Amino acid sequence: MISFVIPVKDEQPALETLCAQIAEAAGQAQLEIEIILVDDGSTDGSWAKIVELAGRDRRVRGLRLRRNFGKAAALTAGFAEAKGEILFTLDADLQDDPHEIPRFLAALGEGFDLISGWKRTRRDPWHKVWPSRIFNRMVGTLTGLHLHDHVCGFKCFRADVLREVDLYGEMHRFFAVRAFARGFRVGEIEVHHRPREHGRSKYGFSRFVKGFLDLLAVWFTIRYGGRPMHVLGTIGGVIVLLGVLCLLLGGGGWAALILVLFGLQWLGLGWLAELRLATAPPGIRQYGIAERTGDRSTETRRDDRAADHSLRS
């Protein structure tokens, strides 16, 4: 079983063609598939189209989130519903070509856990392409995973990756980076990128600012996420030491005292971070599902309810 998890935000004109192309590519390769379309707060009739497609093809299932929670939450919702041993993510705007599916699977079969697409010839305006290239180099430098296109939404990976890598905020851009940090084998293939036929891009220049801040957060969590006291405590300890030295040497006065207090604040942040890490409950969901189409096994729903009950307890 191969699961396709596709976030949808106002892409109603593209959905029927997208599902048909995925079904065609899967049929040619004789693949058993399911297509999970996650409506992330669309206002253009996308949900009605998803319901229609699910009614015509049992391989298509839909989720409608109560509002626009963002791409990471939409992907997480779809992953929770997926039954496949291998998963694909791609955008719903038809710019990702489903006929690349066999090439992804062939690359995955070479011993990788995750294959990311590389839109070498990108059908987007220059003001999106050039900042993206700079951003990709920054990601490679800070994380050690050197891909040409970290933000490409067209990816293929084994279900095992989801057991160790979760998504929140806008961290979908760094899914491959976080998988790599957990020791999974990550590869890349060049993919055909098509011009947009319907609608408009949901992302503006602000995404690069947010992406840079998220990159810093990813770098910090990868290096110090399991040991925040090491970095926060070190900074605090150095500042406290400077303040104490100033006091002992008879200089500084109030400035030395302020240094000591400032350093103690950093140490306090480190202790709070360690306490939060030690007591944080696992598996808290970031989304709410309003409706669902298609079947899920009774056993799966029972397991979900049991997990929800254990969290509430």
MARDOGU-293432 format. One record per atom (N, C-alpha, C): x, z, y. Coordinates in steps of 0.02 Angstrom, whole numbers, padded with zeros to 5 digits, always signed. Layout:
% MARDOGU-293432
XZY...
% end
This chain:
% MARDOGU-293432
+00042+00000-00060+00000+00000+00000+00043+00000+00062+00027-00044+00109+00061-00047+00174+00009-00035+00228+00024+00012+00272-00022+00030+00326+00003+00002+00392-00043-00029+00430-00028-00052+00497-00065-00006+00546-00027+00028+00587-00056+00074+00636-00048+00043+00705-00104+00030+00738-00103-00010+00799-00142+00026+00854-00108+00052+00905-00144+00081+00962-00178+00025+01002-00238+00040+01026-00278-00010+01063-00300+00021+01129-00284-00013+01184-00308+00007+01250-00329-00055+01288-00395-00068+01287-00423-00126+01323-00393-00192+01299-00397-00204+01234-00370-00266+01205-00424-00302+01164-00487-00295+01183-00543-00322+01144-00535-00397+01128-00514-00441+01175-00509-00512+01158-00458-00528+01105-00409-00484+01094-00353-00500+01048-00364-00473+00977-00411-00428+00968-00415-00390+00905-00432-00433+00844-00480-00478+00852-00500-00519+00795-00442-00565+00773-00408-00596+00820-00351-00639+00804-00295-00598+00772-00283-00539+00799-00229-00496+00772-00243-00478+00699-00303-00455+00684-00319-00436+00615-00316-00496+00569-00338-00554+00592-00336-00615+00551-00264-00635+00536-00220-00630+00586-00150-00648+00574-00115-00599+00527-00131-00535+00533-00102-00486+00487-00126-00500+00416-00191-00512+00408-00219-00527+00342-00189-00591+00313-00178-00641+00355-00148-00704+00331-00077-00692+00306-00037-00656+00347+00033-00643+00327+00035-00600+00264-00009-00551+00258-00011-00508+00199-00033-00547+00138-00081-00592+00147-00104-00633+00090-00050-00679+00064-00012-00709+00109+00042-00754+00088+00096-00716+00049+00107-00652+00067+00157-00612+00033+00128-00569-00023+00061-00576-00035+00026-00539-00088+00036-00463-00080+00019-00439-00020+00027-00368-00004-00041-00334-00002-00043-00273-00027-00102-00231-00019-00096-00194+00047-00144-00201+00091-00137-00174+00159-00199-00136+00181-00189-00097+00233-00244-00069+00273-00223-00075+00346-00272-00087+00389-00260-00094+00461-00299-00038+00496-00262+00005+00530-00292+00062+00566-00286+00048+00641-00343+00036+00672-00346+00023+00744-00368+00086+00780-00326+00111+00825-00339+00174+00860-00356+00158+00932-00420+00167+00949-00444+00154+01017-00426+00213+01061-00378+00203+01106-00353+00257+01148-00386+00255+01217-00452+00266+01218-00487+00270+01281-00502+00203+01313-00516+00151+01273-00532+00085+01301-00599+00086+01337-00605+00042+01387-00667+00036+01425-00695-00035+01425-00667-00078+01382-00685-00149+01385-00724-00174+01323-00749-00129+01282-00783-00151+01222-00739-00156+01161-00678-00130+01165-00632-00133+01107-00661-00095+01047-00693-00037+01060-00719+00002+01004-00775-00036+00967-00819-00069+01004-00872-00108+00972-00842-00163+00928-00789-00194+00952-00755-00246+00912-00723-00215+00850-00693-00156+00857-00662-00123+00799-00715-00107+00746-00773-00081+00768-00828-00066+00721-00851-00130+00686-00855-00184+00723-00875-00248+00694-00824-00272+00642-00760-00268+00658-00708-00290+00611-00707-00246+00549-00716-00180+00557-00717-00135+00500-00777-00148+00455-00833-00169+00485-00892-00185+00446-00884-00248+00405-00842-00294+00428-00832-00357+00393-00775-00355+00342-00727-00311+00352-00668-00308+00309-00652-00235+00293-00657-00217+00231-00647-00147+00210-00575-00125+00220-00529-00171+00231-00459-00153+00243-00448-00128+00315-00497-00139+00358-00491-00119+00428-00528-00052+00438-00494-00006+00470-00524+00058+00488-00510+00072+00561-00553+00112+00591-00545+00126+00662-00551+00200+00678-00515+00219+00730-00521+00286+00759-00533+00277+00833-00578+00316+00861-00587+00316+00933-00571+00385+00960-00518+00389+01000-00501+00453+01031-00549+00468+01089-00559+00531+01103-00609+00551+01152-00593+00526+01223-00529+00517+01237-00507+00490+01301-00439+00459+01290-00409+00435+01344-00342+00406+01340-00290+00462+01335-00264+00473+01274-00214+00525+01262-00143+00498+01267-00134+00432+01267-00068+00403+01269-00048+00374+01202+00002+00330+01204+00021+00293+01144+00047+00338+01088+00086+00389+01106+00114+00433+01054+00058+00469+01016+00008+00494+01053-00048+00528+01021-00089+00479+00978-00098+00418+01003-00135+00368+00964-00099+00351+00899-00034+00343+00903+00005+00331+00842+00001+00390+00794+00006+00451+00820+00002+00510+00777-00065+00513+00742-00119+00497+00778-00186+00497+00748-00189+00446+00691-00161+00387+00703-00161+00335+00651-00118+00354+00591-00060+00385+00604-00016+00405+00549-00051+00456+00504-00091+00501+00534-00126+00552+00495-00177+00521+00448-00202+00461+00465-00252+00427+00424-00222+00380+00373-00159+00361+00383-00128+00309+00342-00116+00331+00270-00128+00286+00224-00117+00300+00153-00056+00263+00125-00026+00221+00165+00027+00178+00139+00093+00213+00129+00133+00186+00082+00201+00210+00071+00249+00180+00122+00228+00124+00151+00266+00091+00204+00218+00080+00262+00242+00092+00323+00200+00085+00382+00230+00037+00432+00187+00001+00466+00206-00042+00522+00172-00016+00585+00207-00020+00641+00176-00012+00706+00188-00076+00746+00138-00097+00782+00145-00155+00826+00093-00150+00880+00103-00187+00934+00057-00186+00990-00003-00231+00975-00059-00217+01009-00121-00254+00997-00128-00315+01041-00079-00330+01083-00086-00383+01133-00065-00452+01109-00049-00458+01044-00030-00522+01012+00040-00545+01030+00078-00505+01067+00147-00526+01082+00192-00515+01021+00176-00466+00978+00212-00457+00915+00182-00504+00863+00225-00540+00828+00202-00592+00781+00198-00564+00710+00136-00557+00682+00129-00530+00614+00165-00570+00560+00181-00633+00574+00216-00673+00523+00288-00649+00512+00311-00601+00552+00376-00571+00541+00375-00517+00487+00316-00500+00462+00308-00445+00414+00354-00452+00353+00357-00510+00319+00401-00515+00261+00475-00503+00278+00496-00523+00337+00566-00512+00356+00580-00437+00365+00533-00401+00394+00541-00329+00401+00547-00296+00332+00504-00316+00286+00505-00286+00219+00570-00303+00182+00594-00364+00191+00657-00383+00160+00714-00341+00187+00715-00329+00252+00768-00288+00282+00762-00216+00259+00700-00191+00254+00690-00122+00231+00715-00114+00159+00708-00167+00120+00730-00165+00050+00805-00165+00042+00843-00173+00096+00916-00172+00092+00945-00102+00097+00901-00051+00093+00924+00017+00092+00910+00056+00156+00871+00027+00200+00854+00062+00262+00789+00102+00254+00781+00151+00299+00719+00189+00302+00674+00166+00359+00704+00136+00410+00666+00113+00468+00699+00050+00495+00658+00000+00509+00682-00062+00539+00646-00071+00606+00684-00080+00659+00657-00090+00725+00665-00163+00746+00615-00189+00781+00619-00257+00805+00662-00264+00867+00691-00323+00875+00731-00339+00934+00704-00403+00965+00673-00396+01023+00645-00454+01058+00701-00487+01098+00742-00525+01063+00801-00555+01096+00779-00602+01151+00732-00646+01137+00703-00689+01188+00636-00658+01207+00635-00622+01263+00577-00583+01281+00533-00620+01331+00468-00625+01315+00421-00661+01357+00388-00614+01408+00430-00583+01448+00406-00536+01499+00442-00552+01565+00415-00529+01623+00448-00541+01687+00517-00509+01689+00561-00537+01731+00630-00513+01736+00633-00440+01757+00585-00417+01799+00588-00349+01823+00570-00298+01769+00547-00322+01711+00538-00278+01654+00596-00285+01604+00624-00346+01601+00677-00359+01552+00743-00326+01570+00766-00334+01632+00832-00308+01650+00835-00232+01651+00787-00197+01680+00789-00123+01675+00786-00099+01602+00750-00136+01560+00746-00117+01490+00814-00123+01456+00852-00175+01473+00918-00184+01442+00966-00127+01463+00962-00108+01527+01004-00052+01550+00984+00012+01515+00919+00022+01508+00893+00082+01475+00916+00085+01402+00914+00028+01368+00935+00027+01298+01009+00046+01290+01050+00024+01336+01122+00042+01333+01131+00117+01345+01092+00145+01390+01096+00217+01403+01076+00256+01341+01023+00234+01308+01000+00268+01247+01054+00267+01194+01085+00209+01184+01137+00204+01134+01196+00248+01149+01216+00251+01213+01273+00292+01234+01261+00366+01222+01201+00390+01239+01186+00461+01234+01169+00484+01164+01141+00440+01123+01116+00461+01057+01159+00438+00999+01200+00387+01009+01241+00362+00955+01207+00309+00913+01143+00295+00925+01108+00241+00890+01106+00180+00935+01145+00130+00917+01152+00071+00960+01106+00015+00935+01047+00012+00965+01000-00042+00953+00993-00084+01016+00977-00148+01007+00968-00191+01066+00902-00176+01102+00853-00150+01064+00785-00143+01092+00752-00080+01065+00770-00023+01093+00742+00041+01070+00667+00045+01082+00642+00014+01135+00572+00023+01154+00526-00028+01121+00551-00071+01079+00508-00119+01044+00458-00082+01000+00394-00097+01008+00342-00063+00969+00334-00090+00899+00366-00146+00883+00360-00177+00817+00412-00145+00771+00389-00101+00727+00433-00064+00682+00403-00060+00613+00446-00051+00564+00426-00042+00494+00467+00016+00466+00434+00062+00431+00471+00120+00405+00435+00150+00345+00473+00190+00308+00446+00224+00250+00406+00285+00272+00355+00303+00232+00313+00360+00249+00353+00425+00251+00409+00428+00215+00450+00489+00215+00473+00507+00286+00482+00457+00328+00506+00471+00396+00456+00516+00433+00392+00506+00421+00341+00544+00458+00340+00617+00438+00368+00634+00381+00369+00704+00361+00419+00745+00402+00465+00710+00435+00516+00746+00473+00519+00728+00547+00483+00676+00567+00484+00654+00636+00413+00651+00663+00398+00691+00713+00332+00690+00744+00338+00661+00814+00280+00646+00843+00279+00616+00910+00238+00660+00957+00259+00663+01019+00222+00699+01070+00240+00669+01138+00200+00685+01188+00214+00658+01255+00218+00582+01253+00275+00555+01272+00287+00483+01268+00348+00468+01226+00358+00508+01174+00418+00503+01132+00415+00446+01082+00361+00405+01084+00360+00347+01038+00418+00300+01052+00443+00300+01114+00500+00257+01130+00562+00277+01091+00566+00340+01070+00626+00365+01038+00614+00383+00964+00565+00350+00934+00550+00363+00864+00610+00347+00820+00641+00290+00832+00700+00271+00792+00758+00319+00804+00768+00340+00866+00822+00386+00882+00812+00452+00846+00751+00478+00846+00738+00542+00815+00743+00537+00739+00724+00480+00711+00733+00470+00639+00808+00467+00622+00846+00433+00663+00918+00428+00653+00950+00498+00657+00927+00539+00704+00954+00607+00711+00939+00650+00650+00885+00634+00613+00869+00671+00553+00905+00644+00491+00946+00592+00500+00985+00566+00445+00956+00505+00411+00900+00479+00436+00872+00418+00407+00913+00357+00427+00913+00308+00384+00951+00246+00396+00909+00197+00436+00934+00179+00494+00897+00138+00542+00931+00070+00550+00892+00017+00546+00917-00050+00555+00876-00088+00606+00895-00151+00618+00863-00191+00670+00863-00264+00650+00808-00299+00664+00806-00372+00654+00779-00405+00717+00801-00465+00729+00776-00504+00785+00706-00530+00768+00660-00524+00816+00591-00545+00804+00568-00594+00857+00518-00633+00839+00488-00680+00885+00440-00643+00931+00450-00650+00996+00407-00618+01046+00366-00671+01081+00300-00662+01082+00256-00713+01109+00231-00695+01179+00214-00745+01219+00186-00730+01286+00119-00695+01279+00102-00653+01327+00038-00620+01327-00018-00671+01342-00070-00670+01300-00126-00716+01309-00186-00684+01343-00195-00619+01333-00254-00585+01360-00233-00522+01397-00274-00505+01447-00264-00441+01481-00198-00438+01520-00177-00376+01532-00115-00365+01570-00078-00305+01541-00015-00301+01558+00027-00246+01534+00001-00179+01559+00005-00128+01516-00018-00060+01535+00038-00019+01565+00098-00049+01571+00156-00011+01594+00184-00040+01658+00201+00003+01706+00232-00018+01768+00303+00009+01774+00330+00006+01835+00399+00028+01845+00407+00102+01831+00354+00141+01841+00359+00213+01831+00380+00232+01761+00368+00187+01713+00386+00205+01644+00462+00211+01635+00501+00178+01678+00574+00184+01672+00597+00252+01697+00565+00278+01749+00581+00345+01772+00563+00396+01719+00502+00390+01692+00480+00435+01639+00524+00428+01577+00543+00366+01563+00586+00354+01505+00654+00388+01511+00682+00387+01572+00747+00419+01583+00741+00495+01573+00688+00525+01600+00678+00597+01592+00667+00614+01518+00628+00571+01483+00618+00583+01412+00683+00575+01373+00726+00529+01395+00790+00519+01362+00832+00583+01367+00833+00614+01426+00870+00677+01434+00841+00730+01388+00774+00732+01383+00742+00781+01339+00759+00769+01266+00761+00705+01246+00778+00688+01177+00851+00708+01163+00895+00691+01209+00966+00710+01200+00973+00785+01192+00938+00823+01234+00942+00896+01231+00914+00922+01165+00855+00897+01145+00824+00923+01084+00863+00903+01021+00893+00843+01022+00933+00822+00964+00995+00866+00957+01028+00879+01012+01090+00917+01009+01079+00993+01006+01028+01017+01042+01019+01089+01049+00949+01114+01032+00907+01069+01006+00838+01089+00992+00832+01147+00944+00878+01152+00896+00876+01206+00848+00919+01265+00868+00952+01261+00925+00997+01315+00947+01000+01316+01023+00943+01324+01058+00944+01321+01131+00987+01374+01164+00996+01431+01129+01036+01485+01159+01109+01463+01168+01132+01416+01127+01201+01395+01131+01217+01363+01198+01171+01322+01224+01185+01290+01288+01162+01334+01346+01101+01361+01342+01076+01403+01397+01116+01467+01403+01133+01497+01345+01172+01558+01347+01243+01547+01372+01272+01490+01354+01340+01474+01378+01340+01467+01454+01291+01430+01481+01288+01422+01554+01279+01490+01587+01232+01531+01560+01219+01596+01588+01280+01642+01583+01314+01640+01526+01372+01683+01517+01428+01667+01565+01439+01602+01576+01492+01581+01623+01476+01604+01694+01413+01597+01713+01393+01617+01781+01399+01693+01789+01378+01731+01738+01384+01804+01741+01458+01824+01746+01500+01792+01706+01571+01807+01706+01602+01794+01775+01583+01739+01807+01608+01725+01874+01587+01779+01924+01524+01800+01918+01500+01852+01963+01536+01918+01952+01547+01938+01889+01582+02000+01874+01654+01998+01899+01687+01941+01890+01756+01934+01914+01760+01942+01990+01710+01912+02024+01709+01919+02097+01701+01992+02118+01658+02029+02081+01647+02100+02097+01710+02140+02084+01743+02127+02027+01804+02164+02008+01861+02151+02056+01864+02090+02081+01918+02073+02127+01904+02094+02199+01846+02125+02207+01830+02152+02273+01807+02102+02324+01786+02044+02302+01763+01994+02349+01693+01970+02331+01663+01935+02375+01598+01905+02360+01539+01946+02382+01539+02011+02368+01484+02053+02389+01418+02030+02360+01370+02017+02406+01304+01995+02384+01306+01929+02345+01351+01886+02364+01357+01822+02328+01374+01833+02255+01419+01881+02241+01437+01896+02171+01378+01925+02134+01339+01969+02167+01281+01998+02135+01229+01945+02119+01220+01898+02165+01173+01844+02153+01195+01802+02093+01260+01790+02087+01285+01752+02030+01268+01788+01965+01279+01854+01963+01264+01892+01903+01189+01887+01885+01146+01896+01935+01074+01892+01923+01053+01822+01901+01083+01771+01932+01068+01701+01913+01089+01687+01841+01147+01712+01822+01170+01703+01753+01126+01738+01703+01102+01798+01721+01056+01835+01677+00990+01797+01667+00970+01760+01718+00909+01719+01712+00919+01664+01660+00977+01632+01661+00992+01581+01611+00993+01612+01541+01023+01671+01535+01023+01704+01470+00952+01720+01447+00910+01742+01495+00841+01756+01479+00804+01694+01455+00817+01637+01488+00787+01574+01466+00807+01558+01394+00871+01570+01379+00895+01558+01311+00859+01602+01260+00850+01665+01276+00815+01710+01230+00742+01689+01220+00709+01670+01275+00639+01648+01270+00633+01584+01229+00681+01538+01238+00680+01477+01199+00689+01491+01125+00735+01536+01108+00745+01554+01038+00683+01588+01009+00651+01631+01049+00590+01665+01026+00534+01614+01014+00527+01566+01060+00476+01514+01052+00490+01472+00990+00552+01456+00979+00571+01416+00921+00556+01453+00856+00567+01518+00855+00558+01557+00794+00485+01570+00778+00442+01570+00829+00372+01589+00817+00322+01532+00827+00346+01472+00843+00300+01417+00857+00263+01396+00794+00196+01389+00797+00158+01366+00739+00170+01292+00727+00176+01270+00665+00187+01200+00651+00123+01159+00651+00131+01095+00663+00076+01048+00650+00017+01051+00698+00026+01072+00760-00030+01073+00807-00044+01002+00831-00107+00981+00824-00125+00913+00843-00131+00905+00918-00115+00844+00942-00116+00831+01014-00173+00786+01034-00220+00774+00992-00273+00726+01005-00338+00751+00977-00393+00721+00998-00459+00736+00970-00494+00672+00951-00520+00667+00891-00553+00607+00866-00628+00614+00875-00658+00566+00909-00730+00569+00921-00769+00534+00866-00743+00479+00840-00778+00441+00788-00728+00413+00739-00752+00395+00679-00709+00367+00628-00748+00314+00589-00717+00258+00573-00747+00208+00529-00707+00204+00465-00739+00178+00413-00703+00170+00349-00702+00234+00309-00675+00229+00249-00675+00284+00202-00609+00321+00203-00614+00386+00193-00555+00428+00177-00575+00468+00116-00526+00481+00073-00543+00517+00012-00565+00588+00028-00610+00615-00014-00634+00684-00006-00577+00733-00010-00529+00719-00054-00472+00764-00062-00431+00767+00002-00422+00709+00036-00383+00708+00097-00417+00747+00152-00484+00738+00158-00521+00775+00209-00519+00850+00195-00522+00869+00130-00519+00939+00112-00452+00969+00130-00399+00931+00118-00332+00954+00136-00325+00964+00211-00355+00916+00250-00353+00922+00323-00389+00985+00346-00448+00999+00317-00485+01058+00337-00447+01121+00320-00414+01121+00261-00375+01179+00241-00317+01191+00289-00285+01136+00310-00229+01142+00357-00254+01168+00424-00311+01142+00447-00338+01166+00511-00356+01240+00507-00385+01261+00450-00403+01331+00442-00342+01376+00443-00288+01354+00410-00227+01395+00409-00197+01401+00478-00202+01347+00519-00177+01352+00588-00217+01401+00629-00284+01398+00622-00326+01445+00659-00314+01517+00637-00301+01527+00572-00287+01594+00547-00222+01621+00574
% end
